[in-house]
Amino acid sequence: MQFSTELQQQIGAAIGDIERLTDAEVVCVLAPCSDDYHYIPALWAALLALLSPLLLALTPWWGHSNTLSLLQLVIFVVAWLAFRWRPLFQRIIPKSVRYWRAGNMARRQFLENGLHHTREGAGLLIFVSAQERYVEILADRGIAQKVADDQWQNIVAAFIQQVKQNQIAEGFIQCIESCGGLLAEFYPATTEKNELPNKLVVLPD
């Protein structure tokens, strides 16, 4: 997933603008996806193949082990190929699995971008996983003491709607501005600093 240089600059500028109003260090991360989920089609195909004897019991082939094994193999291969078709593939991944994988990715990015090493625990991550349509805002201890988790929820909900409409760049800018308003009120600037780069981190596909 590619953003133009201009859009990335706009996002970086938006981060810089709000950081003048708050002690928070904000990092934005965009992941095209949080997993390839290649194992999901195989699991569904294996399940269908294992259940097929229940249906085959009603056919003349039942009881012929060689034929049954061959039919199960054919069912597995056909189902695996069908489940890899992109429109169907998106539907067979349980939401709980998608959100679990995206949540894990968000926490990894929080650590990998050094947000847990800022002075006074001032790190804030705005994380988006596009394929999962997942948005999360993670705050380090300094911010969490001043801003409760549920105060981010309206901002997250609004951003998710923009992700669903493929308006990710616009969503980032609006989310940054909304977070800035909250941070300026509850975690205002007391000193000038810029410990982390003001830019959008785009992870590879």
C-alpha positions as CSV (number, residue, x, y, z in Angstrom):
1,M,0.0,0.0,0.0
2,Q,1.5,3.3,-1.2
3,F,0.8,6.8,-0.1
4,S,2.1,9.8,-2.1
5,T,4.9,11.8,-0.8
6,E,2.5,14.7,-0.4
7,L,0.1,12.7,1.7
8,Q,2.9,11.4,3.9
9,Q,4.2,15.0,4.4
10,Q,0.7,16.1,5.4
11,I,0.4,13.4,8.0
12,G,3.9,14.3,9.3
13,A,2.9,17.9,9.5
14,A,-0.3,17.1,11.3
15,I,1.8,15.1,13.9
16,G,4.1,18.1,14.3
17,D,1.2,20.5,14.8
18,I,-0.4,18.6,17.7
19,E,3.0,17.8,19.3
20,R,3.4,21.5,19.9
21,L,0.3,21.4,22.1
22,T,1.2,18.3,24.1
23,D,4.1,16.4,25.7
24,A,3.0,13.3,23.8
25,E,5.2,11.6,21.2
26,V,2.9,10.4,18.4
27,V,3.7,7.7,15.9
28,C,1.4,6.6,13.1
29,V,1.7,3.1,11.6
30,L,-0.1,1.7,8.6
31,A,0.0,-2.1,8.0
32,P,-1.6,-3.3,4.7
33,C,-2.4,-6.5,6.6
34,S,-1.5,-8.2,9.9
35,D,-1.2,-11.7,8.6
36,D,-1.4,-13.6,5.3
37,Y,-3.8,-16.1,6.8
38,H,-2.6,-18.8,4.4
39,Y,-3.5,-21.5,6.9
40,I,-7.2,-20.5,7.0
41,P,-8.2,-22.0,3.6
42,A,-6.3,-25.2,4.4
43,L,-8.2,-25.5,7.7
44,W,-11.6,-25.0,6.1
45,A,-10.8,-27.4,3.3
46,A,-9.6,-30.0,5.7
47,L,-12.8,-29.7,7.7
48,L,-14.9,-30.2,4.6
49,A,-12.8,-33.2,3.6
50,L,-13.1,-34.8,7.0
51,L,-16.9,-34.2,7.1
52,S,-17.4,-35.6,3.5
53,P,-17.9,-39.2,4.6
54,L,-21.1,-38.2,6.3
55,L,-22.4,-37.2,2.9
56,L,-20.7,-40.0,1.0
57,A,-22.4,-42.5,3.2
58,L,-25.5,-41.9,1.1
59,T,-23.8,-42.7,-2.1
60,P,-22.8,-46.1,-3.8
61,W,-19.2,-45.3,-3.1
62,W,-19.5,-45.7,0.6
63,G,-17.4,-48.5,2.0
64,H,-14.7,-48.4,-0.7
65,S,-11.8,-47.0,1.2
66,N,-9.6,-46.3,-1.8
67,T,-12.4,-44.4,-3.5
68,L,-13.3,-42.6,-0.3
69,S,-9.8,-41.4,0.3
70,L,-9.5,-40.2,-3.3
71,L,-12.7,-38.3,-3.0
72,Q,-11.6,-36.7,0.2
73,L,-8.4,-35.6,-1.4
74,V,-10.3,-34.1,-4.4
75,I,-12.7,-32.3,-2.0
76,F,-9.7,-30.9,-0.1
77,V,-7.9,-29.6,-3.1
78,V,-11.0,-28.1,-4.7
79,A,-12.1,-26.5,-1.5
80,W,-8.6,-25.1,-0.8
81,L,-8.5,-23.5,-4.2
82,A,-12.0,-22.1,-3.8
83,F,-11.3,-20.6,-0.4
84,R,-8.2,-18.9,-1.7
85,W,-10.4,-16.9,-4.1
86,R,-10.1,-13.3,-2.7
87,P,-13.8,-12.4,-2.1
88,L,-14.4,-15.8,-0.4
89,F,-11.1,-15.7,1.4
90,Q,-12.0,-12.5,3.1
91,R,-15.3,-14.0,4.4
92,I,-13.9,-17.2,5.9
93,I,-11.4,-15.4,8.3
94,P,-13.2,-15.1,11.7
95,K,-13.4,-11.5,12.9
96,S,-11.9,-12.6,16.3
97,V,-8.9,-14.0,14.5
98,R,-8.4,-10.9,12.3
99,Y,-8.7,-8.6,15.4
100,W,-6.4,-10.8,17.5
101,R,-3.7,-10.7,14.8
102,A,-4.1,-7.0,14.2
103,G,-4.0,-6.3,18.0
104,N,-0.7,-8.3,18.3
105,M,0.8,-6.3,15.4
106,A,-0.2,-3.0,17.0
107,R,1.6,-4.0,20.2
108,R,4.7,-5.1,18.3
109,Q,4.8,-1.8,16.5
110,F,4.5,0.1,19.8
111,L,7.7,-1.6,21.0
112,E,9.5,-1.6,17.7
113,N,9.0,2.2,17.3
114,G,10.4,2.9,20.8
115,L,7.2,4.3,22.2
116,H,7.8,2.6,25.5
117,H,11.2,4.4,25.9
118,T,10.1,8.0,25.8
119,R,10.7,10.3,28.8
120,E,7.7,10.3,31.2
121,G,6.0,7.5,29.3
122,A,4.6,9.9,26.7
123,G,4.3,7.6,23.7
124,L,1.1,7.3,21.7
125,L,0.6,4.9,18.7
126,I,-2.1,5.3,16.1
127,F,-2.2,2.0,14.3
128,V,-4.2,0.9,11.3
129,S,-4.3,-2.5,9.7
130,A,-6.1,-2.0,6.4
131,Q,-7.1,-5.5,5.4
132,E,-8.6,-6.1,8.8
133,R,-10.2,-2.7,8.9
134,Y,-8.7,-2.4,12.4
135,V,-7.8,0.8,14.2
136,E,-6.2,1.0,17.7
137,I,-4.7,3.8,19.7
138,L,-2.2,2.7,22.3
139,A,-0.9,5.1,25.0
140,D,2.1,4.6,27.3
141,R,1.8,5.0,31.1
142,G,2.2,8.7,31.3
143,I,-0.7,9.4,29.0
144,A,-2.8,6.5,30.3
145,Q,-2.7,8.1,33.7
146,K,-4.4,11.2,32.3
147,V,-6.5,9.9,29.5
148,A,-8.7,6.8,30.0
149,D,-8.8,4.2,27.3
150,D,-12.5,4.7,26.7
151,Q,-11.9,8.4,25.8
152,W,-10.2,7.2,22.5
153,Q,-13.1,5.1,21.4
154,N,-15.1,7.7,19.5
155,I,-12.0,8.7,17.6
156,V,-11.2,5.0,16.8
157,A,-14.8,4.4,15.7
158,A,-14.8,7.4,13.3
159,F,-11.4,6.3,11.8
160,I,-12.7,2.7,11.3
161,Q,-15.6,4.1,9.2
162,Q,-13.0,6.0,7.0
163,V,-10.9,2.9,6.6
164,K,-14.0,1.0,5.4
165,Q,-14.5,3.7,2.8
166,N,-10.8,3.5,1.8
167,Q,-10.1,7.0,3.1
168,I,-7.1,6.0,5.1
169,A,-5.0,9.1,4.6
170,E,-7.8,11.5,5.4
171,G,-8.7,9.3,8.4
172,F,-5.1,9.6,9.7
173,I,-5.2,13.3,9.5
174,Q,-8.6,13.6,11.2
175,C,-7.6,11.1,13.9
176,I,-4.3,12.9,14.6
177,E,-6.2,16.2,15.0
178,S,-8.8,14.6,17.3
179,C,-6.1,13.0,19.4
180,G,-4.4,16.4,19.5
181,G,-7.5,18.0,21.0
182,L,-7.8,15.4,23.7
183,L,-4.0,15.5,24.5
184,A,-3.9,19.3,24.6
185,E,-6.6,19.2,27.2
186,F,-5.4,16.3,29.4
187,Y,-1.7,16.1,28.6
188,P,-0.6,19.6,27.6
189,A,2.8,20.7,26.5
190,T,5.2,21.6,29.4
191,T,8.5,21.4,27.5
192,E,9.8,21.5,24.0
193,K,10.9,18.1,22.7
194,N,10.7,15.8,19.7
195,E,12.1,12.4,20.6
196,L,10.6,10.4,17.7
197,P,10.2,11.2,14.0
198,N,7.0,12.9,12.9
199,K,6.1,10.6,10.0
200,L,3.8,7.8,8.9
201,V,5.4,4.4,9.1
202,V,4.1,2.2,6.3
203,L,4.9,-1.5,6.7
204,P,5.6,-3.7,3.7
205,D,2.9,-5.9,2.2
